[in-house]
């Protein structure tokens, strides 16, 4: 499996939203359960600011080729399987670019 190995900026942010199944009953009563065994995938927003254009182009090429899945160790040191459904690159100035990407943990691939 492809491994994402570039070092991102320190300002990475983690978003977690556990998936649940909820049944509403009368009088405000509700029953809530986890939606499966892998119900809390991690989502990381990472950035690569003011990098050489060649480095950003290599990262983009990797993401284009491996957006359905790759191995990566998150900023907390936890390895996992990830996919990247979206990324944005911005030309800062001559030969400098920035990139932001959203990595979402996937299971069973």
C-alpha positions as a Markdown table, in Angstrom:
| # | Residue | x | y | z |
|---|---|---|---|---|
| 1 | Unk | 0.0 | 0.0 | 0.0 |
| 2 | Unk | 1.2 | 3.5 | -0.7 |
| 3 | Unk | 2.5 | 5.5 | 2.2 |
| 4 | Unk | 2.0 | 9.2 | 2.7 |
| 5 | Unk | 5.3 | 10.4 | 4.2 |
| 6 | Unk | 5.5 | 14.2 | 3.7 |
| 7 | Unk | 5.8 | 16.3 | 6.9 |
| 8 | Unk | 2.9 | 18.8 | 7.2 |
| 9 | Unk | 2.7 | 22.0 | 9.2 |
| 10 | Unk | 2.1 | 21.9 | 12.9 |
| 11 | Unk | -1.4 | 23.4 | 12.8 |
| 12 | Unk | -3.2 | 20.2 | 11.9 |
| 13 | Unk | -6.7 | 19.8 | 13.3 |
| 14 | Unk | -8.6 | 16.7 | 14.3 |
| 15 | Unk | -12.4 | 16.4 | 13.8 |
| 16 | Unk | -14.3 | 13.5 | 15.3 |
| 17 | Unk | -18.0 | 12.8 | 15.0 |
| 18 | Unk | -19.1 | 9.4 | 16.1 |
| 19 | Unk | -21.8 | 7.8 | 14.0 |
| 20 | Unk | -24.8 | 6.7 | 16.0 |
| 21 | Unk | -28.3 | 5.3 | 15.5 |
| 22 | Unk | -31.0 | 7.0 | 17.4 |
| 23 | Unk | -34.6 | 5.9 | 18.0 |
| 24 | Unk | -37.0 | 8.6 | 19.4 |
| 25 | Unk | -39.8 | 7.6 | 21.7 |
| 26 | Unk | -42.5 | 9.5 | 23.4 |
| 27 | Unk | -42.0 | 11.8 | 26.4 |
| 28 | Unk | -38.5 | 12.8 | 25.3 |
| 29 | Unk | -37.1 | 9.3 | 25.7 |
| 30 | Unk | -34.5 | 8.2 | 23.1 |
| 31 | Unk | -32.3 | 5.2 | 22.6 |
| 32 | Unk | -28.9 | 5.7 | 21.1 |
| 33 | Unk | -26.3 | 3.1 | 20.0 |
| 34 | Unk | -23.0 | 3.1 | 18.1 |
| 35 | Unk | -23.4 | 2.6 | 14.3 |
| 36 | Unk | -21.1 | -0.3 | 13.9 |
| 37 | Unk | -17.7 | -1.3 | 15.3 |
| 38 | Unk | -15.8 | 1.5 | 13.5 |
| 39 | Unk | -18.1 | 4.3 | 14.2 |
| 40 | Unk | -15.6 | 7.1 | 15.0 |
| 41 | Unk | -13.3 | 7.7 | 12.1 |
| 42 | Unk | -10.7 | 10.4 | 12.6 |
| 43 | Unk | -10.7 | 13.3 | 10.2 |
| 44 | Unk | -7.5 | 15.4 | 9.9 |
| 45 | Unk | -7.2 | 18.8 | 8.2 |
| 46 | Unk | -3.5 | 19.3 | 7.3 |
| 47 | Unk | -1.6 | 22.0 | 5.6 |
| 48 | Unk | 1.7 | 22.6 | 3.8 |
| 49 | Unk | 2.3 | 26.3 | 3.7 |
| 50 | Unk | 4.8 | 28.2 | 1.6 |
| 51 | Unk | 6.5 | 25.2 | 0.2 |
| 52 | Unk | 8.5 | 24.8 | -3.0 |
| 53 | Unk | 6.2 | 24.3 | -6.0 |
| 54 | Unk | 8.0 | 21.0 | -6.8 |
| 55 | Unk | 7.2 | 19.5 | -3.4 |
| 56 | Unk | 3.5 | 20.5 | -3.6 |
| 57 | Unk | 3.3 | 19.1 | -7.1 |
| 58 | Unk | 4.6 | 15.7 | -5.8 |
| 59 | Unk | 2.1 | 15.7 | -3.0 |
| 60 | Unk | -0.8 | 16.5 | -5.4 |
| 61 | Unk | 0.4 | 13.7 | -7.7 |
| 62 | Unk | 0.4 | 11.3 | -4.8 |
| 63 | Unk | -3.1 | 12.3 | -3.8 |
| 64 | Unk | -4.4 | 12.0 | -7.3 |
| 65 | Unk | -3.0 | 8.5 | -7.6 |
| 66 | Unk | -4.0 | 7.3 | -4.1 |
| 67 | Unk | -7.1 | 9.2 | -3.1 |
| 68 | Unk | -9.0 | 6.0 | -2.4 |
| 69 | Unk | -6.6 | 4.8 | 0.2 |
| 70 | Unk | -3.1 | 5.1 | 1.6 |
| 71 | Unk | -1.3 | 4.5 | 4.9 |
| 72 | Unk | -0.4 | 7.4 | 7.0 |
| 73 | Unk | 0.6 | 8.1 | 10.7 |
| 74 | Unk | -1.4 | 11.0 | 12.1 |
| 75 | Unk | 0.0 | 13.8 | 14.1 |
| 76 | Unk | -0.8 | 12.0 | 17.3 |
| 77 | Unk | 1.4 | 9.1 | 16.2 |
| 78 | Unk | -1.5 | 6.7 | 15.4 |
| 79 | Unk | -1.1 | 4.8 | 12.2 |
| 80 | Unk | -4.1 | 4.1 | 10.0 |
| 81 | Unk | -5.6 | 3.7 | 6.6 |
| 82 | Unk | -6.8 | 7.0 | 5.1 |
| 83 | Unk | -8.5 | 8.5 | 2.0 |
| 84 | Unk | -8.3 | 12.1 | 0.8 |
| 85 | Unk | -11.5 | 13.3 | -1.0 |
| 86 | Unk | -10.5 | 16.9 | -1.3 |
| 87 | Unk | -7.4 | 19.1 | -1.3 |
| 88 | Unk | -6.7 | 22.7 | -2.4 |
| 89 | Unk | -3.5 | 24.2 | -3.6 |
| 90 | Unk | -2.8 | 27.9 | -3.8 |
| 91 | Unk | 0.1 | 29.6 | -5.6 |
| 92 | Unk | 1.6 | 32.0 | -3.1 |
| 93 | Unk | 4.3 | 33.6 | -5.2 |
| 94 | Unk | 6.9 | 32.6 | -7.8 |
| 95 | Unk | 7.9 | 29.0 | -7.1 |
| 96 | Unk | 6.0 | 28.8 | -3.8 |
| 97 | Unk | 2.7 | 27.1 | -3.2 |
| 98 | Unk | 0.5 | 26.1 | -0.3 |
| 99 | Unk | -1.7 | 23.0 | 0.0 |
| 100 | Unk | -4.5 | 22.0 | 2.4 |
| 101 | Unk | -6.0 | 18.5 | 2.5 |
| 102 | Unk | -8.6 | 16.6 | 4.5 |
| 103 | Unk | -7.7 | 13.0 | 5.5 |
| 104 | Unk | -10.4 | 10.7 | 6.6 |
| 105 | Unk | -9.8 | 7.3 | 8.3 |
| 106 | Unk | -11.2 | 4.3 | 6.5 |
| 107 | Unk | -11.6 | 0.7 | 7.6 |
| 108 | Unk | -11.6 | -2.6 | 5.9 |
| 109 | Unk | -9.8 | -1.8 | 2.7 |
